[in-house]
Amino acid sequence: MQNNRTVPNTDDNIKKCQCPECPIYNKCMKENDEHLFCSKGISQCDFNKTGCVCPNCRVWIEYQLISLFYCEKGVEKN
């Protein structure tokens, strides 16, 4: 049986979200209130791909996600 890796855009998941702690996260993302990329999809901002904290995120762990760089690639594909 395949895991459902769809991350709901909920207040609880937003509180757990580590996107603002990522080295990629920048002023543009903050000003546009972008976060929870694993649920909401790619960033509309330009950024330098300098690292990824997804594997340390409680949302990533809870939903057993497998990808990285959701800010670039978009939501997890089931």
C-alpha positions as CSV (number, residue, x, y, z in Angstrom):
1,M,0.0,0.0,0.0
2,Q,1.4,3.4,-1.0
3,N,1.7,6.2,1.5
4,N,-0.3,9.3,0.9
5,R,2.3,12.0,0.7
6,T,-0.1,14.9,0.1
7,V,0.6,17.6,2.6
8,P,-2.4,19.6,3.6
9,N,-2.1,23.4,3.9
10,T,-3.1,23.7,7.5
11,D,-2.2,26.0,10.4
12,D,-0.6,23.1,12.2
13,N,1.6,22.2,9.2
14,I,2.5,25.9,8.8
15,K,3.7,26.0,12.4
16,K,5.8,22.9,11.9
17,C,7.2,24.2,8.6
18,Q,11.0,24.7,8.5
19,C,11.1,26.6,5.2
20,P,11.9,29.9,6.8
21,E,15.0,28.3,8.5
22,C,16.4,27.0,5.1
23,P,19.5,28.7,3.7
24,I,17.5,29.1,0.4
25,Y,14.8,31.2,2.1
26,N,15.2,34.8,1.3
27,K,13.7,38.3,1.7
28,C,11.5,37.9,-1.4
29,M,10.0,34.6,0.0
30,K,9.4,36.3,3.4
31,E,7.8,39.4,1.9
32,N,5.5,37.2,-0.2
33,D,4.6,35.0,2.8
34,E,5.9,31.9,1.0
35,H,6.4,28.7,3.0
36,L,5.2,25.1,3.2
37,F,6.4,24.5,-0.4
38,C,5.8,20.8,-0.1
39,S,2.1,21.7,0.1
40,K,1.7,25.0,-1.8
41,G,4.2,24.4,-4.6
42,I,7.1,26.3,-6.1
43,S,8.4,29.7,-5.0
44,Q,7.8,32.7,-7.3
45,C,11.1,34.2,-6.1
46,D,14.6,33.8,-7.5
47,F,17.0,32.1,-5.1
48,N,20.4,30.4,-4.9
49,K,20.2,26.7,-4.4
50,T,22.6,26.6,-1.4
51,G,21.2,23.8,0.7
52,C,18.0,22.1,1.9
53,V,16.6,21.6,5.4
54,C,13.6,19.4,4.3
55,P,14.9,16.2,5.9
56,N,15.0,18.0,9.3
57,C,11.4,19.3,9.0
58,R,8.6,17.8,11.1
59,V,6.2,18.0,8.1
60,W,8.7,16.1,5.9
61,I,9.1,13.4,8.5
62,E,5.4,13.2,9.4
63,Y,4.2,12.8,5.8
64,Q,7.2,10.5,4.9
65,L,8.2,12.8,2.0
66,I,11.1,11.7,-0.2
67,S,12.1,14.7,-2.3
68,L,14.0,17.8,-1.6
69,F,13.9,21.4,-2.9
70,Y,10.1,21.7,-3.0
71,C,10.6,25.5,-3.4
72,E,12.0,24.6,-6.9
73,K,10.2,21.3,-7.8
74,G,6.8,21.8,-6.3
75,V,4.6,19.5,-4.2
76,E,5.4,15.9,-3.5
77,K,4.1,13.5,-6.2
78,N,2.4,10.4,-4.8
